[in-house]
Amino acid sequence: MKSLTIFTTASQRLAARLFSRGRTQADKQRGASALEYVVLAAAIIFIVGILATNTTVQNTFQSAFENLFSSAQNP
């Protein structure tokens, strides 16, 4: 019974020490990851915007989908 009490006390002290450390490296990394996702999303939106306004690309995609669907109708 005494060994269980010692184990419980030691685990409580360890938990208190771990939770009272303040900001850890993982907390700092979360902020960097969020920033990377925002930059990635902005890049994707920019690329999609360029593709949407370029008429040559639009015509290429349109003809590709028309060919895809016409070939699906005629097996």
All heavy atoms as a GROMACS GRO file, in nm:
protein
  572
    1MET      N    1   0.082  -0.119   0.000
    1MET     CA    2   0.000   0.000   0.000
    1MET      C    3   0.086   0.125   0.000
    1MET      O    4   0.051   0.223  -0.065
    1MET     CB    5  -0.093  -0.005   0.122
    1MET     CG    6  -0.194   0.104   0.124
    1MET     SD    7  -0.308   0.077  -0.013
    1MET     CE    8  -0.436   0.183   0.031
    2LYS      N    9   0.197   0.118   0.073
    2LYS     CA   10   0.285   0.233   0.079
    2LYS      C   11   0.348   0.262  -0.058
    2LYS      O   12   0.364   0.377  -0.096
    2LYS     CB   13   0.393   0.211   0.184
    2LYS     CG   14   0.480   0.333   0.199
    2LYS     CD   15   0.568   0.322   0.320
    2LYS     CE   16   0.656   0.442   0.322
    2LYS     NZ   17   0.663   0.510   0.444
    3SER      N   18   0.380   0.156  -0.134
    3SER     CA   19   0.440   0.177  -0.265
    3SER      C   20   0.340   0.244  -0.361
    3SER      O   21   0.378   0.323  -0.447
    3SER     CB   22   0.489   0.045  -0.323
    3SER     OG   23   0.381  -0.043  -0.340
    4LEU      N   24   0.212   0.212  -0.348
    4LEU     CA   25   0.110   0.276  -0.429
    4LEU      C   26   0.101   0.424  -0.396
    4LEU      O   27   0.088   0.508  -0.486
    4LEU     CB   28  -0.026   0.208  -0.408
    4LEU     CG   29  -0.142   0.263  -0.489
    4LEU    CD1   30  -0.113   0.248  -0.638
    4LEU    CD2   31  -0.271   0.195  -0.453
    5THR      N   32   0.112   0.459  -0.269
    5THR     CA   33   0.108   0.599  -0.227
    5THR      C   34   0.229   0.675  -0.282
    5THR      O   35   0.216   0.789  -0.330
    5THR     CB   36   0.105   0.609  -0.073
    5THR    OG1   37  -0.005   0.533  -0.025
    5THR    CG2   38   0.090   0.753  -0.027
    6ILE      N   39   0.346   0.611  -0.277
    6ILE     CA   40   0.467   0.674  -0.329
    6ILE      C   41   0.455   0.696  -0.480
    6ILE      O   42   0.489   0.802  -0.532
    6ILE     CB   43   0.591   0.589  -0.295
    6ILE    CG1   44   0.615   0.590  -0.143
    6ILE    CG2   45   0.715   0.640  -0.368
    6ILE    CD1   46   0.721   0.493  -0.097
    7PHE      N   47   0.404   0.595  -0.550
    7PHE     CA   48   0.386   0.605  -0.694
    7PHE      C   49   0.287   0.717  -0.729
    7PHE      O   50   0.310   0.796  -0.821
    7PHE     CB   51   0.337   0.472  -0.751
    7PHE     CG   52   0.309   0.477  -0.898
    7PHE    CD1   53   0.413   0.481  -0.989
    7PHE    CD2   54   0.179   0.481  -0.945
    7PHE    CE1   55   0.387   0.487  -1.124
    7PHE    CE2   56   0.153   0.487  -1.079
    7PHE     CZ   57   0.258   0.490  -1.170
    8THR      N   58   0.177   0.724  -0.655
    8THR     CA   59   0.076   0.827  -0.680
    8THR      C   60   0.134   0.966  -0.656
    8THR      O   61   0.113   1.058  -0.737
    8THR     CB   62  -0.046   0.804  -0.590
    8THR    OG1   63  -0.096   0.673  -0.612
    8THR    CG2   64  -0.156   0.905  -0.618
    9THR      N   65   0.207   0.983  -0.549
    9THR     CA   66   0.268   1.112  -0.518
    9THR      C   67   0.369   1.152  -0.626
    9THR      O   68   0.371   1.267  -0.671
    9THR     CB   69   0.337   1.108  -0.381
    9THR    OG1   70   0.242   1.066  -0.283
    9THR    CG2   71   0.393   1.243  -0.342
   10ALA      N   72   0.450   1.058  -0.667
   10ALA     CA   73   0.550   1.087  -0.770
   10ALA      C   74   0.484   1.124  -0.902
   10ALA      O   75   0.528   1.216  -0.971
   10ALA     CB   76   0.643   0.968  -0.787
   11SER      N   77   0.378   1.053  -0.939
   11SER     CA   78   0.311   1.083  -1.066
   11SER      C   79   0.240   1.218  -1.059
   11SER      O   80   0.237   1.292  -1.158
   11SER     CB   81   0.212   0.972  -1.103
   11SER     OG   82   0.110   0.963  -1.008
   12GLN      N   83   0.187   1.253  -0.944
   12GLN     CA   84   0.124   1.384  -0.930
   12GLN      C   85   0.226   1.496  -0.940
   12GLN      O   86   0.200   1.599  -1.001
   12GLN     CB   87   0.050   1.392  -0.796
   12GLN     CG   88  -0.078   1.312  -0.793
   12GLN     CD   89  -0.142   1.310  -0.655
   12GLN    OE1   90  -0.081   1.351  -0.556
   12GLN    NE2   91  -0.266   1.264  -0.649
   13ARG      N   92   0.344   1.477  -0.880
   13ARG     CA   93   0.448   1.578  -0.889
   13ARG      C   94   0.498   1.593  -1.033
   13ARG      O   95   0.521   1.705  -1.080
   13ARG     CB   96   0.566   1.542  -0.799
   13ARG     CG   97   0.536   1.563  -0.653
   13ARG     CD   98   0.654   1.532  -0.569
   13ARG     NE   99   0.623   1.546  -0.428
   13ARG     CZ  100   0.699   1.505  -0.331
   13ARG    NH1  101   0.814   1.445  -0.358
   13ARG    NH2  102   0.662   1.522  -0.206
   14LEU      N  103   0.512   1.482  -1.102
   14LEU     CA  104   0.555   1.486  -1.241
   14LEU      C  105   0.452   1.558  -1.328
   14LEU      O  106   0.487   1.642  -1.410
   14LEU     CB  107   0.578   1.345  -1.294
   14LEU     CG  108   0.619   1.334  -1.440
   14LEU    CD1  109   0.753   1.403  -1.461
   14LEU    CD2  110   0.625   1.190  -1.482
   15ALA      N  111   0.325   1.528  -1.306
   15ALA     CA  112   0.219   1.593  -1.383
   15ALA      C  113   0.216   1.742  -1.355
   15ALA      O  114   0.201   1.824  -1.446
   15ALA     CB  115   0.083   1.530  -1.352
   16ALA      N  116   0.232   1.782  -1.228
   16ALA     CA  117   0.233   1.923  -1.192
   16ALA      C  118   0.351   1.995  -1.257
   16ALA      O  119   0.337   2.107  -1.308
   16ALA     CB  120   0.239   1.940  -1.041
   17ARG      N  121   0.465   1.929  -1.263
   17ARG     CA  122   0.582   1.989  -1.325
   17ARG      C  123   0.564   2.003  -1.476
   17ARG      O  124   0.602   2.103  -1.535
   17ARG     CB  125   0.705   1.903  -1.295
   17ARG     CG  126   0.832   1.979  -1.310
   17ARG     CD  127   0.955   1.905  -1.264
   17ARG     NE  128   0.931   1.783  -1.192
   17ARG     CZ  129   1.015   1.681  -1.188
   17ARG    NH1  130   1.128   1.686  -1.253
   17ARG    NH2  131   0.987   1.573  -1.119
   18LEU      N  132   0.504   1.904  -1.538
   18LEU     CA  133   0.485   1.909  -1.683
   18LEU      C  134   0.383   2.015  -1.723
   18LEU      O  135   0.401   2.084  -1.824
   18LEU     CB  136   0.439   1.772  -1.734
   18LEU     CG  137   0.544   1.662  -1.736
   18LEU    CD1  138   0.480   1.531  -1.775
   18LEU    CD2  139   0.656   1.697  -1.830
   19PHE      N  140   0.276   2.030  -1.648
   19PHE     CA  141   0.171   2.124  -1.684
   19PHE      C  142   0.202   2.267  -1.644
   19PHE      O  143   0.136   2.359  -1.690
   19PHE     CB  144   0.038   2.080  -1.624
   19PHE     CG  145  -0.020   1.959  -1.691
   19PHE    CD1  146  -0.040   1.842  -1.621
   19PHE    CD2  147  -0.052   1.961  -1.826
   19PHE    CE1  148  -0.091   1.730  -1.682
   19PHE    CE2  149  -0.104   1.850  -1.888
   19PHE     CZ  150  -0.123   1.734  -1.816
   20SER      N  151   0.302   2.289  -1.562
   20SER     CA  152   0.333   2.426  -1.519
   20SER      C  153   0.454   2.483  -1.590
   20SER      O  154   0.507   2.586  -1.550
   20SER     CB  155   0.357   2.427  -1.368
   20SER     OG  156   0.474   2.352  -1.337
   21ARG      N  157   0.498   2.421  -1.697
   21ARG     CA  158   0.619   2.467  -1.767
   21ARG      C  159   0.596   2.590  -1.851
   21ARG      O  160   0.690   2.655  -1.891
   21ARG     CB  161   0.671   2.354  -1.856
   21ARG     CG  162   0.736   2.246  -1.778
   21ARG     CD  163   0.790   2.137  -1.864
   21ARG     NE  164   0.868   2.191  -1.975
   21ARG     CZ  165   0.902   2.122  -2.080
   21ARG    NH1  166   0.862   1.997  -2.091
   21ARG    NH2  167   0.973   2.174  -2.176
   22GLY      N  168   0.476   2.623  -1.885
   22GLY     CA  169   0.451   2.739  -1.970
   22GLY      C  170   0.449   2.696  -2.116
   22GLY      O  171   0.418   2.583  -2.148
   23ARG      N  172   0.484   2.790  -2.203
   23ARG     CA  173   0.481   2.760  -2.347
   23ARG      C  174   0.593   2.663  -2.382
   23ARG      O  175   0.707   2.684  -2.347
   23ARG     CB  176   0.496   2.887  -2.428
   23ARG     CG  177   0.371   2.970  -2.425
   23ARG     CD  178   0.382   3.082  -2.523
   23ARG     NE  179   0.405   3.024  -2.656
   23ARG     CZ  180   0.352   3.071  -2.766
   23ARG    NH1  181   0.276   3.176  -2.761
   23ARG    NH2  182   0.376   3.016  -2.883
   24THR      N  183   0.558   2.561  -2.455
   24THR     CA  184   0.656   2.463  -2.497
   24THR      C  185   0.686   2.481  -2.645
   24THR      O  186   0.626   2.564  -2.714
   24THR     CB  187   0.603   2.321  -2.473
   24THR    OG1  188   0.485   2.303  -2.550
   24THR    CG2  189   0.571   2.298  -2.326
   25GLN      N  190   0.777   2.402  -2.694
   25GLN     CA  191   0.812   2.409  -2.836
   25GLN      C  192   0.692   2.371  -2.923
   25GLN      O  193   0.673   2.427  -3.030
   25GLN     CB  194   0.930   2.315  -2.865
   25GLN     CG  195   0.980   2.322  -3.006
   25GLN     CD  196   1.039   2.458  -3.042
   25GLN    OE1  197   1.088   2.529  -2.956
   25GLN    NE2  198   1.033   2.493  -3.168
   26ALA      N  199   0.609   2.278  -2.877
   26ALA     CA  200   0.492   2.237  -2.954
   26ALA      C  201   0.393   2.353  -2.968
   26ALA      O  202   0.330   2.369  -3.074
   26ALA     CB  203   0.424   2.118  -2.888
   27ASP      N  204   0.378   2.433  -2.865
   27ASP     CA  205   0.289   2.550  -2.873
   27ASP      C  206   0.339   2.650  -2.976
   27ASP      O  207   0.262   2.707  -3.052
   27ASP     CB  208   0.277   2.618  -2.737
   27ASP     CG  209   0.205   2.533  -2.636
   27ASP    OD1  210   0.125   2.448  -2.677
   27ASP    OD2  211   0.229   2.551  -2.515
   28LYS      N  212   0.469   2.671  -2.980
   28LYS     CA  213   0.526   2.763  -3.077
   28LYS      C  214   0.511   2.708  -3.219
   28LYS      O  215   0.489   2.782  -3.313
   28LYS     CB  216   0.673   2.787  -3.047
   28LYS     CG  217   0.697   2.859  -2.916
   28LYS     CD  218   0.843   2.868  -2.885
   28LYS     CE  219   0.866   2.925  -2.746
   28LYS     NZ  220   1.006   2.920  -2.707
   29GLN      N  221   0.523   2.577  -3.233
   29GLN     CA  222   0.512   2.514  -3.364
   29GLN      C  223   0.370   2.524  -3.419
   29GLN      O  224   0.351   2.534  -3.539
   29GLN     CB  225   0.556   2.368  -3.356
   29GLN     CG  226   0.560   2.296  -3.487
   29GLN     CD  227   0.660   2.355  -3.584
   29GLN    OE1  228   0.763   2.406  -3.544
   29GLN    NE2  229   0.629   2.351  -3.712
   30ARG      N  230   0.269   2.521  -3.333
   30ARG     CA  231   0.130   2.533  -3.378
   30ARG      C  232   0.108   2.665  -3.451
   30ARG      O  233   0.040   2.671  -3.552
   30ARG     CB  234   0.034   2.520  -3.261
   30ARG     CG  235   0.018   2.379  -3.214
   30ARG     CD  236  -0.096   2.367  -3.114
   30ARG     NE  237  -0.079   2.243  -3.042
   30ARG     CZ  238  -0.051   2.232  -2.914
   30ARG    NH1  239  -0.041   2.339  -2.840
   30ARG    NH2  240  -0.035   2.115  -2.856
   31GLY      N  241   0.163   2.771  -3.400
   31GLY     CA  242   0.149   2.902  -3.463
   31GLY      C  243   0.216   2.906  -3.599
   31GLY      O  244   0.163   2.961  -3.694
   32ALA      N  245   0.333   2.844  -3.609
   32ALA     CA  246   0.403   2.839  -3.737
   32ALA      C  247   0.326   2.755  -3.838
   32ALA      O  248   0.317   2.791  -3.956
   32ALA     CB  249   0.544   2.783  -3.717
   33SER      N  250   0.269   2.645  -3.793
   33SER     CA  251   0.191   2.560  -3.884
   33SER      C  252   0.068   2.633  -3.935
   33SER      O  253   0.034   2.622  -4.053
   33SER     CB  254   0.149   2.432  -3.813
   33SER     OG  255   0.261   2.355  -3.778
   34ALA      N  256   0.002   2.707  -3.849
   34ALA     CA  257  -0.116   2.783  -3.890
   34ALA      C  258  -0.078   2.886  -3.995
   34ALA      O  259  -0.150   2.904  -4.094
   34ALA     CB  260  -0.180   2.850  -3.769
   35LEU      N  261   0.034   2.952  -3.978
   35LEU     CA  262   0.080   3.050  -4.075
   35LEU      C  263   0.112   2.983  -4.208
   35LEU      O  264   0.079   3.036  -4.315
   35LEU     CB  265   0.204   3.123  -4.022
   35LEU     CG  266   0.262   3.229  -4.114
   35LEU    CD1  267   0.162   3.340  -4.139
   35LEU    CD2  268   0.389   3.285  -4.054
   36GLU      N  269   0.172   2.865  -4.205
   36GLU     CA  270   0.202   2.793  -4.328
   36GLU      C  271   0.074   2.756  -4.402
   36GLU      O  272   0.068   2.766  -4.526
   36GLU     CB  273   0.281   2.666  -4.297
   36GLU     CG  274   0.423   2.696  -4.249
   36GLU     CD  275   0.490   2.575  -4.190
   36GLU    OE1  276   0.428   2.468  -4.184
   36GLU    OE2  277   0.608   2.587  -4.151
   37TYR      N  278  -0.028   2.715  -4.330
   37TYR     CA  279  -0.155   2.681  -4.394
   37TYR      C  280  -0.221   2.804  -4.457
   37TYR      O  281  -0.280   2.795  -4.564
   37TYR     CB  282  -0.251   2.615  -4.294
   37TYR     CG  283  -0.215   2.472  -4.264
   37TYR    CD1  284  -0.197   2.430  -4.133
   37TYR    CD2  285  -0.199   2.379  -4.365
   37TYR    CE1  286  -0.164   2.300  -4.104
   37TYR    CE2  287  -0.167   2.248  -4.338
   37TYR     CZ  288  -0.149   2.208  -4.207
   37TYR     OH  289  -0.116   2.079  -4.181
   38VAL      N  290  -0.212   2.917  -4.392
   38VAL     CA  291  -0.270   3.041  -4.447
   38VAL      C  292  -0.197   3.079  -4.576
   38VAL      O  293  -0.260   3.115  -4.676
   38VAL     CB  294  -0.262   3.155  -4.342
   38VAL    CG1  295  -0.291   3.289  -4.407
   38VAL    CG2  296  -0.359   3.128  -4.229
   39VAL      N  297  -0.065   3.070  -4.576
   39VAL     CA  298   0.012   3.102  -4.696
   39VAL      C  299  -0.019   3.004  -4.808
   39VAL      O  300  -0.036   3.043  -4.924
   39VAL     CB  301   0.164   3.104  -4.664
   39VAL    CG1  302   0.247   3.114  -4.791
   39VAL    CG2  303   0.196   3.218  -4.570
   40LEU      N  304  -0.032   2.876  -4.776
   40LEU     CA  305  -0.065   2.775  -4.876
   40LEU      C  306  -0.204   2.800  -4.935
   40LEU      O  307  -0.223   2.792  -5.056
   40LEU     CB  308  -0.058   2.635  -4.814
   40LEU     CG  309  -0.082   2.518  -4.907
   40LEU    CD1  310   0.023   2.513  -5.015
   40LEU    CD2  311  -0.084   2.389  -4.828
   41ALA      N  312  -0.300   2.833  -4.850
   41ALA     CA  313  -0.435   2.861  -4.898
   41ALA      C  314  -0.436   2.986  -4.988
   41ALA      O  315  -0.502   2.987  -5.092
   41ALA     CB  316  -0.530   2.882  -4.780
   42ALA      N  317  -0.360   3.087  -4.952
   42ALA     CA  318  -0.352   3.207  -5.035
   42ALA      C  319  -0.289   3.176  -5.171
   42ALA      O  320  -0.335   3.226  -5.274
   42ALA     CB  321  -0.271   3.316  -4.964
   43ALA      N  322  -0.188   3.091  -5.172
   43ALA     CA  323  -0.125   3.054  -5.299
   43ALA      C  324  -0.222   2.976  -5.388
   43ALA      O  325  -0.229   3.000  -5.510
   43ALA     CB  326   0.001   2.972  -5.272
   44ILE      N  327  -0.298   2.886  -5.329
   44ILE     CA  328  -0.396   2.808  -5.406
   44ILE      C  329  -0.504   2.899  -5.463
   44ILE      O  330  -0.542   2.887  -5.580
   44ILE     CB  331  -0.455   2.696  -5.319
   44ILE    CG1  332  -0.349   2.590  -5.291
   44ILE    CG2  333  -0.578   2.633  -5.386
   44ILE    CD1  334  -0.390   2.486  -5.191
   45ILE      N  335  -0.553   2.992  -5.382
   45ILE     CA  336  -0.655   3.086  -5.429
   45ILE      C  337  -0.600   3.172  -5.542
   45ILE      O  338  -0.669   3.198  -5.641
   45ILE     CB  339  -0.707   3.172  -5.311
   45ILE    CG1  340  -0.790   3.084  -5.217
   45ILE    CG2  341  -0.788   3.290  -5.361
   45ILE    CD1  342  -0.825   3.151  -5.086
   46PHE      N  343  -0.476   3.214  -5.531
   46PHE     CA  344  -0.412   3.295  -5.635
   46PHE      C  345  -0.402   3.216  -5.765
   46PHE      O  346  -0.435   3.267  -5.873
   46PHE     CB  347  -0.274   3.340  -5.587
   46PHE     CG  348  -0.198   3.420  -5.690
   46PHE    CD1  349  -0.234   3.551  -5.716
   46PHE    CD2  350  -0.093   3.364  -5.759
   46PHE    CE1  351  -0.165   3.625  -5.811
   46PHE    CE2  352  -0.024   3.437  -5.853
   46PHE     CZ  353  -0.060   3.568  -5.880
   47ILE      N  354  -0.358   3.092  -5.757
   47ILE     CA  355  -0.344   3.010  -5.877
   47ILE      C  356  -0.480   2.984  -5.942
   47ILE      O  357  -0.495   2.994  -6.064
   47ILE     CB  358  -0.271   2.878  -5.843
   47ILE    CG1  359  -0.125   2.908  -5.809
   47ILE    CG2  360  -0.280   2.779  -5.957
   47ILE    CD1  361  -0.050   2.791  -5.750
   48VAL      N  362  -0.580   2.953  -5.862
   48VAL     CA  363  -0.714   2.930  -5.916
   48VAL      C  364  -0.768   3.058  -5.979
   48VAL      O  365  -0.832   3.054  -6.084
   48VAL     CB  366  -0.809   2.877  -5.806
   48VAL    CG1  367  -0.953   2.878  -5.850
   48VAL    CG2  368  -0.767   2.736  -5.766
   49GLY      N  369  -0.741   3.171  -5.919
   49GLY     CA  370  -0.784   3.298  -5.976
   49GLY      C  371  -0.720   3.327  -6.110
   49GLY      O  372  -0.785   3.372  -6.204
   50ILE      N  373  -0.591   3.301  -6.121
   50ILE     CA  374  -0.521   3.319  -6.249
   50ILE      C  375  -0.578   3.224  -6.354
   50ILE      O  376  -0.604   3.264  -6.468
   50ILE     CB  377  -0.370   3.296  -6.232
   50ILE    CG1  378  -0.309   3.405  -6.144
   50ILE    CG2  379  -0.299   3.290  -6.366
   50ILE    CD1  380  -0.318   3.544  -6.202
   51LEU      N  381  -0.601   3.099  -6.317
   51LEU     CA  382  -0.656   3.002  -6.412
   51LEU      C  383  -0.798   3.038  -6.454
   51LEU      O  384  -0.837   3.013  -6.568
   51LEU     CB  385  -0.653   2.862  -6.353
   51LEU     CG  386  -0.514   2.800  -6.331
   51LEU    CD1  387  -0.526   2.666  -6.264
   51LEU    CD2  388  -0.438   2.790  -6.462
   52ALA      N  389  -0.874   3.097  -6.364
   52ALA     CA  390  -1.013   3.132  -6.396
   52ALA      C  391  -1.022   3.250  -6.491
   52ALA      O  392  -1.118   3.261  -6.567
   52ALA     CB  393  -1.090   3.162  -6.268
   53THR      N  394  -0.923   3.338  -6.488
   53THR     CA  395  -0.930   3.456  -6.574
   53THR      C  396  -0.857   3.439  -6.706
   53THR      O  397  -0.871   3.521  -6.795
   53THR     CB  398  -0.871   3.578  -6.500
   53THR    OG1  399  -0.735   3.549  -6.463
   53THR    CG2  400  -0.952   3.613  -6.377
   54ASN      N  401  -0.782   3.332  -6.721
   54ASN     CA  402  -0.708   3.307  -6.844
   54ASN      C  403  -0.798   3.231  -6.942
   54ASN      O  404  -0.836   3.118  -6.918
   54ASN     CB  405  -0.582   3.226  -6.812
   54ASN     CG  406  -0.488   3.219  -6.929
   54ASN    OD1  407  -0.528   3.241  -7.042
   54ASN    ND2  408  -0.362   3.189  -6.901
   55THR      N  409  -0.833   3.293  -7.053
   55THR     CA  410  -0.929   3.233  -7.147
   55THR      C  411  -0.871   3.112  -7.218
   55THR      O  412  -0.944   3.018  -7.251
   55THR     CB  413  -0.976   3.336  -7.251
   55THR    OG1  414  -0.862   3.389  -7.318
   55THR    CG2  415  -1.054   3.447  -7.184
   56THR      N  416  -0.742   3.109  -7.240
   56THR     CA  417  -0.680   2.994  -7.305
   56THR      C  418  -0.693   2.870  -7.218
   56THR      O  419  -0.726   2.762  -7.266
   56THR     CB  420  -0.531   3.022  -7.334
   56THR    OG1  421  -0.520   3.143  -7.407
   56THR    CG2  422  -0.468   2.908  -7.412
   57VAL      N  423  -0.668   2.887  -7.091
   57VAL     CA  424  -0.681   2.775  -6.998
   57VAL      C  425  -0.826   2.733  -6.987
   57VAL      O  426  -0.857   2.612  -6.982
   57VAL     CB  427  -0.622   2.813  -6.860
   57VAL    CG1  428  -0.645   2.703  -6.758
   57VAL    CG2  429  -0.475   2.844  -6.872
   58GLN      N  430  -0.917   2.830  -6.984
   58GLN     CA  431  -1.060   2.797  -6.976
   58GLN      C  432  -1.103   2.716  -7.097
   58GLN      O  433  -1.175   2.616  -7.084
   58GLN     CB  434  -1.143   2.924  -6.967
   58GLN     CG  435  -1.134   2.994  -6.835
   58GLN     CD  436  -1.212   3.125  -6.835
   58GLN    OE1  437  -1.260   3.170  -6.939
   58GLN    NE2  438  -1.226   3.185  -6.718
   59ASN      N  439  -1.060   2.755  -7.215
   59ASN     CA  440  -1.096   2.681  -7.336
   59ASN      C  441  -1.037   2.540  -7.336
   59ASN      O  442  -1.102   2.445  -7.379
   59ASN     CB  443  -1.049   2.757  -7.460
   59ASN     CG  444  -1.125   2.886  -7.479
   59ASN    OD1  445  -1.236   2.901  -7.429
   59ASN    ND2  446  -1.064   2.979  -7.549
   60THR      N  447  -0.917   2.526  -7.286
   60THR     CA  448  -0.853   2.395  -7.279
   60THR      C  449  -0.931   2.304  -7.186
   60THR      O  450  -0.958   2.187  -7.219
   60THR     CB  451  -0.708   2.409  -7.231
   60THR    OG1  452  -0.639   2.497  -7.318
   60THR    CG2  453  -0.638   2.274  -7.228
   61PHE      N  454  -0.967   2.354  -7.067
   61PHE     CA  455  -1.044   2.273  -6.972
   61PHE      C  456  -1.183   2.240  -7.027
   61PHE      O  457  -1.232   2.128  -7.012
   61PHE     CB  458  -1.058   2.344  -6.836
   61PHE     CG  459  -0.937   2.331  -6.749
   61PHE    CD1  460  -0.876   2.442  -6.697
   61PHE    CD2  461  -0.886   2.206  -6.718
   61PHE    CE1  462  -0.765   2.431  -6.616
   61PHE    CE2  463  -0.774   2.193  -6.637
   61PHE     CZ  464  -0.713   2.305  -6.586
   62GLN      N  465  -1.244   2.336  -7.092
   62GLN     CA  466  -1.378   2.315  -7.146
   62GLN      C  467  -1.375   2.207  -7.253
   62GLN      O  468  -1.459   2.116  -7.253
   62GLN     CB  469  -1.434   2.444  -7.204
   62GLN     CG  470  -1.576   2.431  -7.255
   62GLN     CD  471  -1.631   2.564  -7.304
   62GLN    OE1  472  -1.564   2.666  -7.298
   62GLN    NE2  473  -1.754   2.562  -7.350
   63SER      N  474  -1.279   2.212  -7.343
   63SER     CA  475  -1.272   2.110  -7.448
   63SER      C  476  -1.236   1.974  -7.390
   63SER      O  477  -1.286   1.871  -7.435
   63SER     CB  478  -1.172   2.150  -7.555
   63SER     OG  479  -1.042   2.156  -7.501
   64ALA      N  480  -1.153   1.971  -7.286
   64ALA     CA  481  -1.118   1.844  -7.223
   64ALA      C  482  -1.240   1.780  -7.158
   64ALA      O  483  -1.263   1.658  -7.172
   64ALA     CB  484  -1.008   1.866  -7.118
   65PHE      N  485  -1.321   1.857  -7.088
   65PHE     CA  486  -1.441   1.801  -7.025
   65PHE      C  487  -1.546   1.763  -7.129
   65PHE      O  488  -1.615   1.663  -7.113
   65PHE     CB  489  -1.500   1.900  -6.923
   65PHE     CG  490  -1.429   1.896  -6.791
   65PHE    CD1  491  -1.355   2.005  -6.748
   65PHE    CD2  492  -1.436   1.784  -6.710
   65PHE    CE1  493  -1.289   2.001  -6.627
   65PHE    CE2  494  -1.371   1.780  -6.589
   65PHE     CZ  495  -1.296   1.888  -6.547
   66GLU      N  496  -1.558   1.841  -7.235
   66GLU     CA  497  -1.654   1.805  -7.340
   66GLU      C  498  -1.614   1.673  -7.405
   66GLU      O  499  -1.698   1.587  -7.430
   66GLU     CB  500  -1.663   1.916  -7.445
   66GLU     CG  501  -1.739   2.038  -7.396
   66GLU     CD  502  -1.733   2.154  -7.495
   66GLU    OE1  503  -1.660   2.143  -7.597
   66GLU    OE2  504  -1.799   2.255  -7.468
   67ASN      N  505  -1.485   1.655  -7.430
   67ASN     CA  506  -1.438   1.529  -7.487
   67ASN      C  507  -1.458   1.412  -7.391
   67ASN      O  508  -1.492   1.302  -7.432
   67ASN     CB  509  -1.290   1.539  -7.527
   67ASN     CG  510  -1.268   1.634  -7.642
   67ASN    OD1  511  -1.361   1.662  -7.718
   67ASN    ND2  512  -1.146   1.685  -7.654
   68LEU      N  513  -1.438   1.438  -7.265
   68LEU     CA  514  -1.455   1.333  -7.163
   68LEU      C  515  -1.600   1.288  -7.158
   68LEU      O  516  -1.629   1.168  -7.160
   68LEU     CB  517  -1.410   1.385  -7.026
   68LEU     CG  518  -1.433   1.292  -6.907
   68LEU    CD1  519  -1.335   1.177  -6.914
   68LEU    CD2  520  -1.417   1.368  -6.778
   69PHE      N  521  -1.694   1.383  -7.155
   69PHE     CA  522  -1.834   1.348  -7.144
   69PHE      C  523  -1.889   1.291  -7.275
   69PHE      O  524  -1.975   1.203  -7.275
   69PHE     CB  525  -1.918   1.467  -7.099
   69PHE     CG  526  -1.890   1.505  -6.955
   69PHE    CD1  527  -1.850   1.634  -6.922
   69PHE    CD2  528  -1.903   1.413  -6.853
   69PHE    CE1  529  -1.824   1.669  -6.791
   69PHE    CE2  530  -1.878   1.446  -6.722
   69PHE     CZ  531  -1.837   1.576  -6.691
   70SER      N  532  -1.839   1.337  -7.389
   70SER     CA  533  -1.887   1.281  -7.515
   70SER      C  534  -1.836   1.138  -7.532
   70SER      O  535  -1.907   1.053  -7.585
   70SER     CB  536  -1.846   1.368  -7.633
   70SER     OG  537  -1.704   1.370  -7.644
   71SER      N  538  -1.715   1.111  -7.486
   71SER     CA  539  -1.664   0.974  -7.496
   71SER      C  540  -1.736   0.882  -7.395
   71SER      O  541  -1.748   0.762  -7.419
   71SER     CB  542  -1.514   0.970  -7.472
   71SER     OG  543  -1.482   1.009  -7.341
   72ALA      N  544  -1.784   0.937  -7.286
   72ALA     CA  545  -1.859   0.856  -7.189
   72ALA      C  546  -1.998   0.822  -7.243
   72ALA      O  547  -2.054   0.716  -7.212
   72ALA     CB  548  -1.872   0.929  -7.057
   73GLN      N  549  -2.056   0.910  -7.325
   73GLN     CA  550  -2.188   0.883  -7.382
   73GLN      C  551  -2.179   0.781  -7.493
   73GLN      O  552  -2.272   0.706  -7.518
   73GLN     CB  553  -2.250   1.013  -7.437
   73GLN     CG  554  -2.290   1.110  -7.329
   73GLN     CD  555  -2.340   1.241  -7.391
   73GLN    OE1  556  -2.328   1.263  -7.510
   73GLN    NE2  557  -2.394   1.328  -7.304
   74ASN      N  558  -2.068   0.774  -7.564
   74ASN     CA  559  -2.051   0.682  -7.676
   74ASN      C  560  -1.951   0.572  -7.637
   74ASN      O  561  -1.832   0.586  -7.663
   74ASN     CB  562  -2.000   0.755  -7.801
   74ASN     CG  563  -2.093   0.866  -7.843
   74ASN    OD1  564  -2.213   0.852  -7.833
   74ASN    ND2  565  -2.035   0.975  -7.891
   75PRO      N  566  -1.998   0.465  -7.575
   75PRO     CA  567  -1.904   0.361  -7.530
   75PRO      C  568  -1.843   0.280  -7.642
   75PRO      O  569  -1.871   0.262  -7.748
   75PRO     CB  570  -1.986   0.271  -7.441
   75PRO     CG  571  -2.128   0.305  -7.462
   75PRO     CD  572  -2.133   0.436  -7.534
   0.00000   0.00000   0.00000
